[in-house]
Every structure is written in structure tokens, then in C-alpha cells.
Amino acid sequence: MKITCPKCGELGNLEEHFVKVKEKSGGKRKEYGYWRVVHYIKEGGRRKRVCYLGPINRDYVYVEKVHELGLTNVLHQDPARIVRKVVTKLIEEVGRAGVEERGELLEKVRRLRIAMEELLPKLRAIEEGAKS
């Protein structure tokens, strides 16, 4: 299916791509599916460039083991869910932190607060614009 690529903005073909990976424990092979957009370029012959959009099943298996942010493929992302998880994790981290770690965490909180204060008026303007 032809789409405008959400990663690079160019026209391309959306397709499913499957990769078989050998698991470390037990040596079994597992298949993972990814969404990708294939861009065909006609420069001195036919070549292709590929933009990967994320896993078909929506969950990043390995990334989620470390970050637990609810990251998913570009086609099904939910920015509000991701932001909520990030902010919640930061709040929990501050609550558990000792005196030594608190200064660095408070700097992260300050930078996040400033970024949110800058972005909220823009989000409100988008909502207001959609109503008119």
C-alpha cells in the first residue's frame, strides 16, 4: 500500500517484513515482524531505501525490558501515554532518591517542567484551532 512515510515524509510502499532471530537460551529461532516503508529510487538503476517504523505487534520487546515506556511502532503511537509514563517514572524516581541523587533528578524535573510550560500553549492553540 502506498503511503507518505511518517519517518521521512516521502512516498513509499508500506509492507510487513519478517526476520528470524536465534534466541540465546535454547537456540530456538523466533520470528519478529516489522512495519517498513520501502522507497524505490531510480538513479542509475533501481535501488531501494527502507524506513523501519517498528514492530507489527506494536510492542518493542527489548526496549520495553529496559525503559517500560509503552513505546510502539510509528503507526500506533500514543504520545499522551508515553509522556504520562515518563513523567510518572520521574516522579517515582525522585521519591526513591537519596540526597546524593536528588540534585540531578531535580534538574531533570526542572527541565521537564520548562518544556511542558512551553508546549502546553501550543497544544491548546491546536485544540482551539480544531474547534473553529
C-alpha positions in Angstrom: 0.0 0.0 0.0 1.3 3.5 -0.9 1.7 5.9 2.0 3.5 9.0 2.9 6.3 7.8 5.2 5.8 9.1 8.8 9.6 8.9 9.3 11.0 10.8 6.2 7.9 12.3 4.6 8.4 10.7 1.2 6.0 8.4 -0.7 6.7 4.7 -0.4 5.2 1.2 -0.1 4.1 0.1 3.4 4.9 -3.5 3.9 5.4 -6.1 6.6 8.9 -7.5 7.0 9.7 -10.6 9.0 13.1 -11.6 10.5 14.1 -14.8 12.1 16.3 -14.5 15.2 18.0 -17.2 17.1 17.2 -17.0 20.8 20.2 -17.0 23.2 18.6 -19.6 25.5 17.7 -22.9 23.9 18.8 -21.9 20.4 15.2 -21.7 19.1 14.5 -19.4 16.2 11.8 -16.8 16.8 10.2 -14.7 14.1 9.7 -10.9 14.5 7.6 -8.8 12.2 8.2 -5.1 11.5 6.4 -2.4 9.5 8.6 -0.7 7.0 8.2 1.7 4.1 10.2 0.9 1.0 11.2 3.8 -1.2 12.3 2.9 -4.7 14.9 5.3 -6.2 15.6 5.3 -9.9 19.2 6.6 -10.0 21.3 4.7 -12.5 19.2 1.6 -12.0 16.6 0.6 -9.5 17.6 0.8 -5.8 15.6 0.9 -2.7 15.8 2.7 0.7 13.9 1.4 3.7 12.5 3.2 6.7 11.6 0.9 9.6 8.5 2.0 11.5 8.5 -0.5 14.4 7.2 -3.9 15.3 3.9 -5.2 13.8 2.7 -6.5 17.2 3.0 -2.8 18.5 5.4 -3.6 21.3 9.2 -3.1 21.3 10.2 -6.3 23.2 13.8 -5.4 24.0 13.4 -1.7 24.5 10.5 -2.2 26.9 12.5 -4.5 29.1 14.7 -1.6 29.9 12.6 1.5 29.6 8.9 0.4 30.2 7.6 3.5 28.4 4.9 1.9 26.2 6.9 2.6 23.0 5.3 1.1 19.9 5.5 1.4 16.1 5.1 4.8 14.5 1.7 3.8 13.1 0.1 3.2 16.5 2.0 5.5 18.9 0.1 7.3 21.7 2.2 10.3 22.7 -0.1 11.1 25.8 0.5 7.5 27.1 4.3 7.8 26.6 4.5 11.3 28.3 2.4 10.1 31.2 4.7 7.1 31.7 7.8 9.2 31.5 6.6 11.8 34.0 5.3 9.1 36.4 8.6 7.3 36.3 10.5 10.5 37.0 8.2 11.3 40.0 8.6 7.8 41.4 12.4 8.1 40.9 12.5 11.4 42.8 10.5 9.8 45.6 13.0 6.9 46.0 16.2 9.0 45.6 18.7 9.6 48.2 20.2 13.0 49.0 23.2 12.5 46.6 20.9 11.7 43.6 18.3 14.4 44.3 20.2 17.3 42.7 20.5 15.6 39.3 16.9 14.5 39.4 15.6 17.9 40.4 17.4 19.3 37.4 15.6 16.8 35.2 12.3 17.8 36.8 13.0 21.5 36.2 13.9 20.9 32.5 10.8 18.8 32.0 8.6 21.5 33.7 10.0 24.2 31.5 9.5 22.1 28.3 5.9 21.4 29.3 5.2 25.0 30.0 6.5 25.9 26.6 4.5 23.2 24.8 1.1 23.5 26.6 0.1 26.8 24.9 0.9 25.3 21.6 -1.2 22.2 22.3 -4.1 24.5 23.5 -3.8 26.5 20.3 -4.1 23.4 18.2 -7.2 22.3 20.1 -8.8 25.8 19.7 -7.9 25.8 16.0 -9.6 22.4 15.5 -12.8 23.7 17.2 -13.2 26.6 14.7 
